[in-house]
Amino acid sequence: MGRLSGKIAVVVGGHDGIGGAIARRFAEEGATVYATSRRAEEGDVGHGAGTLRARRVDASDVPALAAFFEAVRNEAGRVDVLAVSAGISEFATLDTIGEDHFDRTFGLNVRALLFAAKAATAIMPDGGSVVLVGSIADRIGTKGYGVYGATKAAVRSFARTWANELAPRNIRVNVVAPGPTDTAMMAATSDEVRETLTKLIPLGRMGRADEVASAALFLASEEASFITGAELPVDGGMAQV
Ligand SMILES: NC(=O)c1ccc[n+]([C@@H]2O[C@H](COP(=O)([O-])OP(=O)(O)OC[C@H]3O[C@@H](n4cnc5c(N)ncnc54)[C@H](OP(=O)(O)O)[C@@H]3O)[C@@H](O)[C@H]2O)c1
């Protein structure tokens, strides 16, 4: 039996990259997974022991997000597991940061994540689980990623508060915090940034999306039944040693 057998899961930003790997892993473990993104073609396919249901929703459009969760409630009745992975990271040093950069980054990484969590936990039964994708960028001060790092510090803070608020319902809230991970987001950075980052990773390479998905699965599953408000780094030791 899969570790998420019979569960209804939502992965916001679940088409490719880290969120895509999480969605696939959850389905392999038996969940019915609603995976949202802006561009994926909509449709339902069997994957492993579960099902992947691709839905097109721009997470930064809060009314559209609310309508999506209403549709999930009508179709599936509840959300047992929520993972929020949709996020953007754009380079801008303090002297170049504009309002658009700030609004876009906080709008998706923080505002959308907050309203996804609000909508999902409104239809989450007791014993559910929330996994937020943070980043070690919240504490390492990488030049040019100040706004991005600040959004991830907000994510870490939300997890602490929501873990407290939702504990009476036995809903656990945790953060998985990747270090540099080989996805389209990382491919969009310069060779120089990638080389510099890789040199700082004790294990000597970037992470893979499926390695982050393994940590998210652990936190989402009953194996982590006494873990809430925590952060699990998946960073090859970069921010740990
Ligand atoms: N890669 C890294 O090195 C790294 C390190 C630490 C933390 N993280 C975090 O991990 C998360 C995922 O990053 P990633 O590297 O997997 O990124 P990615 O490769 O760019 O994938 C992002 C996914 O989110 C979806 N998405 C983007 N904007 C969206 C929106 N407005 N609404 C709904 N879906 C949206 C994308 O699909 P569409 O484009 O079709 O919408 C895509 O499926 C982010 O929160 C990021 O901050 C990444």
The ligand as a Tripos MOL2 file, in Angstrom:
@<TRIPOS>MOLECULE
LIG
   48    52     1     0     0
SMALL
NO_CHARGES

@<TRIPOS>ATOM
      1 N1         15.5420   25.2050   -8.3110 N.am      1 LIG1
      2 C1         16.1620   25.5970   -7.2220 C.2       1 LIG1
      3 O1         17.3990   25.6700   -7.1640 O.2       1 LIG1
      4 C2         15.3730   25.9420   -5.9940 C.ar      1 LIG1
      5 C3         16.0810   26.1100   -4.7850 C.ar      1 LIG1
      6 C4         15.3800   26.4260   -3.6420 C.ar      1 LIG1
      7 C5         14.0120   26.5820   -3.6840 C.ar      1 LIG1
      8 N2         13.3540   26.4310   -4.8550 N.ar      1 LIG1
      9 C6         11.9050   26.6370   -4.8410 C.3       1 LIG1
     10 O2         11.2520   25.5070   -5.3770 O.3       1 LIG1
     11 C7         10.0340   25.9090   -5.9730 C.3       1 LIG1
     12 C8          9.9640   25.3400   -7.3670 C.3       1 LIG1
     13 O3         11.0780   25.8060   -8.0890 O.3       1 LIG1
     14 P1         11.5450   25.0700   -9.4260 P.3       1 LIG1
     15 O4         13.0160   25.2230   -9.4870 O.co2     1 LIG1
     16 O5         10.9310   23.7300   -9.5000 O.co2     1 LIG1
     17 O6         10.8670   26.0500  -10.4920 O.3       1 LIG1
     18 P2         10.4780   25.7950  -11.9890 P.3       1 LIG1
     19 O7         11.3430   24.7470  -12.5960 O.co2     1 LIG1
     20 O8         10.4350   27.1560  -12.5790 O.co2     1 LIG1
     21 O9          8.9940   25.1910  -11.8920 O.3       1 LIG1
     22 C9          7.9830   25.9940  -11.3760 C.3       1 LIG1
     23 C10         6.6340   25.3050  -11.5550 C.3       1 LIG1
     24 O10         5.6470   26.1700  -10.9920 O.3       1 LIG1
     25 C11         4.7040   26.5180  -11.9980 C.3       1 LIG1
     26 N3          4.3400   27.9110  -11.8130 N.ar      1 LIG1
     27 C12         5.1320   29.0040  -11.9350 C.ar      1 LIG1
     28 N4          4.4180   30.0990  -11.7250 N.ar      1 LIG1
     29 C13         3.1540   29.6860  -11.4400 C.ar      1 LIG1
     30 C14         1.9530   30.3320  -11.1500 C.ar      1 LIG1
     31 N5          1.8590   31.6680  -11.1160 N.pl3     1 LIG1
     32 N6          0.8540   29.6020  -10.9100 N.ar      1 LIG1
     33 C15         0.9000   28.2500  -10.9690 C.ar      1 LIG1
     34 N7          2.0060   27.5850  -11.2520 N.ar      1 LIG1
     35 C16         3.1080   28.2840  -11.4940 C.ar      1 LIG1
     36 C17         5.4100   26.2930  -13.3340 C.3       1 LIG1
     37 O11         4.5180   25.9780  -14.3930 O.3       1 LIG1
     38 P3          3.9750   27.1160  -15.3700 P.3       1 LIG1
     39 O12         5.1430   27.8990  -15.8400 O.co2     1 LIG1
     40 O13         3.2610   26.3400  -16.4190 O.co2     1 LIG1
     41 O14         3.0330   27.9280  -14.5610 O.co2     1 LIG1
     42 C18         6.2490   25.0900  -12.9990 C.3       1 LIG1
     43 O15         5.4730   23.9160  -13.0890 O.3       1 LIG1
     44 C19        10.0030   27.4400   -5.9210 C.3       1 LIG1
     45 O16         9.2040   27.8410   -4.8350 O.3       1 LIG1
     46 C20        11.4450   27.7900   -5.6870 C.3       1 LIG1
     47 O17        11.5770   29.0170   -5.0250 O.3       1 LIG1
     48 C21        13.9910   26.1100   -6.0200 C.ar      1 LIG1
@<TRIPOS>BOND
     1     1     2 1
     2     2     3 2
     3     2     4 1
     4     4     5 ar
     5     4    48 ar
     6     5     6 ar
     7     6     7 ar
     8     7     8 ar
     9     8     9 1
    10     8    48 ar
    11     9    10 1
    12     9    46 1
    13    10    11 1
    14    11    12 1
    15    11    44 1
    16    12    13 1
    17    13    14 1
    18    14    15 2
    19    14    16 1
    20    14    17 1
    21    17    18 1
    22    18    19 2
    23    18    20 1
    24    18    21 1
    25    21    22 1
    26    22    23 1
    27    23    24 1
    28    23    42 1
    29    24    25 1
    30    25    26 1
    31    25    36 1
    32    26    27 ar
    33    26    35 ar
    34    27    28 ar
    35    28    29 ar
    36    29    30 ar
    37    29    35 ar
    38    30    31 1
    39    30    32 ar
    40    32    33 ar
    41    33    34 ar
    42    34    35 ar
    43    36    37 1
    44    36    42 1
    45    37    38 1
    46    38    39 2
    47    38    40 1
    48    38    41 1
    49    42    43 1
    50    44    45 1
    51    44    46 1
    52    46    47 1
@<TRIPOS>SUBSTRUCTURE
     1 LIG1         1 GROUP 0 **** ****
